[in-house]
Amino acid sequence: MEGFAEKRVKGEKYTRKILPKPKKKLDTDVINSRFWKQKWSGGNKFQAEHIYNGNYEKFTIDLDIGSCSCRLRELSGLPCRHACAAIFYKELDPSDFISNY
């Protein structure tokens, strides 16, 4: 019980928007987003394309509802590298697209 109380006190003092571990993962995805080419589909919908070692990948991103067809956003609450590329295309900040949970 003391451990939970100590973590709660520590969490109440934390003033940043993103915790350290999710921030590190987001920073990695931001760096890797530069390899993805975006095709704008209108509004806040995009298609991300990437060719690596002869493998062609594409994903559909909708920034309005915060989804990507890779489904990593739904699992972690963080924008994936495909979504980060779309966010940068719109000249926005990826930290604004993080789930509150």
C-alpha positions in Angstrom: 0.0 0.0 0.0 2.9 2.4 0.7 4.2 1.8 -2.8 0.9 2.8 -4.3 0.7 5.9 -2.2 4.3 6.9 -3.1 3.5 6.5 -6.8 0.4 8.6 -6.5 2.2 11.4 -4.8 4.9 11.3 -7.5 2.3 11.3 -10.2 0.5 14.3 -8.7 3.8 16.3 -8.9 4.4 15.3 -12.6 3.6 18.4 -14.7 4.5 17.3 -18.2 1.9 16.2 -20.8 3.4 12.9 -21.6 5.0 10.3 -19.3 8.6 9.4 -20.0 8.1 5.9 -21.5 5.3 6.8 -23.9 7.4 10.0 -24.8 10.3 7.8 -25.7 8.2 5.6 -27.9 6.6 8.6 -29.6 10.0 10.1 -30.3 11.0 6.9 -32.0 7.9 6.9 -34.1 8.4 10.5 -35.0 11.9 9.7 -36.3 10.7 6.7 -38.2 7.8 8.6 -39.8 10.2 10.3 -42.2 10.4 7.2 -44.3 6.6 7.2 -45.1 5.1 9.0 -48.1 1.7 10.5 -47.5 -1.1 10.7 -50.0 -3.9 13.1 -48.9 -7.4 11.8 -49.4 -9.3 14.9 -48.3 -10.0 16.3 -44.9 -7.9 14.6 -42.4 -7.6 11.2 -44.2 -4.4 9.9 -45.6 -2.7 6.9 -47.1 0.8 6.2 -45.9 3.1 4.2 -48.3 6.5 2.8 -47.8 8.8 0.5 -49.8 11.5 -1.4 -47.8 13.6 -4.3 -49.1 11.1 -4.8 -52.0 8.1 -5.0 -49.6 5.3 -2.5 -50.3 3.3 -1.4 -47.3 0.3 1.0 -47.1 -1.9 2.1 -44.3 -5.0 4.3 -44.1 -5.0 7.0 -41.5 -8.0 9.1 -40.2 -6.8 11.9 -37.9 -10.4 12.9 -37.0 -11.1 9.7 -35.2 -7.5 8.9 -34.4 -7.2 5.6 -36.3 -4.7 3.8 -38.5 -5.2 0.5 -40.3 -2.1 -0.8 -38.5 -4.2 -0.7 -35.3 -1.2 0.4 -33.1 -3.1 3.6 -32.1 -5.9 1.6 -30.7 -3.5 -0.6 -28.7 -1.2 2.0 -27.2 -3.1 5.3 -27.4 -0.1 6.9 -29.2 0.0 7.9 -32.8 2.0 5.4 -34.9 4.7 6.3 -37.3 2.2 6.4 -40.2 -0.1 8.8 -38.3 3.0 10.9 -37.3 3.8 11.3 -41.0 0.2 12.4 -41.7 0.3 14.8 -38.7 3.6 16.4 -39.9 2.0 16.7 -43.4 -0.7 18.8 -41.8 2.0 20.7 -39.8 0.6 19.7 -36.4 2.1 18.4 -33.2 1.9 14.6 -32.6 1.6 15.1 -28.8 -1.8 16.6 -29.4 -3.0 13.3 -30.8 -2.2 11.2 -27.7 -5.1 9.5 -25.9 -5.9 10.8 -22.5 -6.0 7.3 -21.2 
